[in-house]
Amino acid sequence: MLGAPTALPDGVELSAYRIVQEALTNARRHAAATQVIVTLTFHGAGLDVEIEDDGAVPADAHGAGGPGHGLVGMRERVALLGGELQLVRGPAGGFRVAARLPVGGDR
């Protein structure tokens, strides 16, 4: 955790929780990750959530054509708050989920 933790609007807290939960589920189910790092960064404008794993990502596990709706749900939650989401495969494997959740975007 980075920055000074501050109270967050309920929608931001719930979205952060669900994003971390989904990313950890994906790392376990699809990537066979041996390590996952979760970083929360508090700043004046809101909360940054980053989850990075070292797994071997199968080609269809995290793509739009993969099973489940987890990544779609992440996108929808972040968009509802007016935030930003990045979903990135690492060049040597692994997967990174990074969300910027603004405090003022709780609707």
C-alpha positions as CSV (number, residue, x, y, z in Angstrom):
1,M,0.0,0.0,0.0
2,L,1.3,3.4,-1.0
3,G,0.1,6.8,0.1
4,A,-1.9,7.6,3.2
5,P,-5.1,5.5,3.3
6,T,-8.2,7.6,3.3
7,A,-11.9,6.9,3.4
8,L,-13.3,6.2,0.0
9,P,-16.8,6.4,-1.4
10,D,-18.6,3.0,-1.2
11,G,-18.7,2.6,-4.9
12,V,-14.9,3.0,-5.2
13,E,-14.3,0.6,-2.3
14,L,-16.6,-2.0,-3.8
15,S,-15.1,-1.7,-7.3
16,A,-11.5,-1.9,-6.0
17,Y,-12.4,-5.1,-4.0
18,R,-14.1,-6.7,-7.0
19,I,-11.3,-5.8,-9.4
20,V,-8.7,-7.4,-7.0
21,Q,-11.0,-10.4,-6.5
22,E,-11.4,-11.0,-10.2
23,A,-7.7,-10.5,-11.0
24,L,-6.7,-13.0,-8.3
25,T,-9.3,-15.5,-9.5
26,N,-7.9,-15.2,-13.1
27,A,-4.3,-15.6,-11.9
28,R,-5.3,-18.8,-10.1
29,R,-7.6,-20.3,-12.7
30,H,-6.1,-19.3,-16.0
31,A,-2.4,-18.4,-15.5
32,A,-1.1,-20.9,-12.9
33,A,0.7,-17.9,-11.4
34,T,3.2,-18.6,-8.6
35,Q,3.3,-14.9,-7.5
36,V,0.8,-12.1,-7.5
37,I,1.5,-8.6,-6.3
38,V,-1.4,-6.3,-5.4
39,T,-0.6,-2.6,-4.9
40,L,-3.1,0.0,-3.7
41,T,-2.0,3.6,-4.1
42,F,-4.0,6.3,-2.4
43,H,-3.7,9.8,-3.8
44,G,-5.7,13.0,-3.7
45,A,-7.7,12.2,-6.8
46,G,-8.6,8.6,-5.8
47,L,-7.2,5.2,-5.7
48,D,-4.9,3.2,-8.1
49,V,-5.3,-0.6,-8.0
50,E,-2.6,-2.7,-9.6
51,I,-2.5,-6.5,-9.7
52,E,0.4,-8.2,-11.5
53,D,1.0,-12.0,-11.8
54,D,3.9,-14.1,-13.2
55,G,1.7,-16.7,-14.8
56,A,1.8,-18.2,-18.2
57,V,-1.2,-16.7,-19.8
58,P,-3.0,-19.0,-22.4
59,A,-3.9,-17.1,-25.5
60,D,-7.6,-17.2,-24.8
61,A,-7.7,-16.8,-21.0
62,H,-7.8,-13.1,-20.8
63,G,-9.0,-12.1,-24.2
64,A,-12.4,-10.9,-25.3
65,G,-13.2,-14.3,-26.6
66,G,-12.3,-16.1,-23.3
67,P,-14.8,-17.7,-21.0
68,G,-16.5,-15.7,-18.3
69,H,-17.3,-12.0,-17.9
70,G,-14.7,-10.9,-15.4
71,L,-12.8,-8.5,-17.6
72,V,-16.0,-7.1,-18.9
73,G,-17.2,-6.5,-15.4
74,M,-13.9,-4.8,-14.5
75,R,-14.3,-2.5,-17.5
76,E,-17.9,-1.7,-16.6
77,R,-17.1,-0.9,-12.9
78,V,-14.3,1.4,-13.8
79,A,-16.3,3.2,-16.6
80,L,-19.2,3.7,-14.2
81,L,-16.8,5.6,-11.9
82,G,-15.2,7.6,-14.7
83,G,-11.9,5.8,-14.2
84,E,-9.3,4.1,-16.4
85,L,-8.4,0.5,-16.8
86,Q,-5.4,-1.2,-18.4
87,L,-5.2,-4.9,-19.1
88,V,-1.7,-5.9,-20.3
89,R,0.0,-9.2,-21.0
90,G,3.7,-9.2,-20.1
91,P,6.2,-9.8,-22.8
92,A,7.6,-12.8,-20.9
93,G,4.3,-14.0,-19.5
94,G,2.2,-12.7,-16.7
95,F,-0.7,-10.3,-16.7
96,R,-1.2,-6.8,-15.3
97,V,-4.5,-5.2,-14.3
98,A,-4.3,-1.5,-13.5
99,A,-7.3,0.6,-12.5
100,R,-7.4,4.3,-11.6
101,L,-10.6,5.0,-9.6
102,P,-11.4,8.6,-9.0
103,V,-12.9,9.7,-5.7
104,G,-15.3,12.2,-7.4
105,G,-16.7,9.6,-9.8
106,D,-18.9,7.7,-7.3
107,R,-22.3,7.8,-8.9
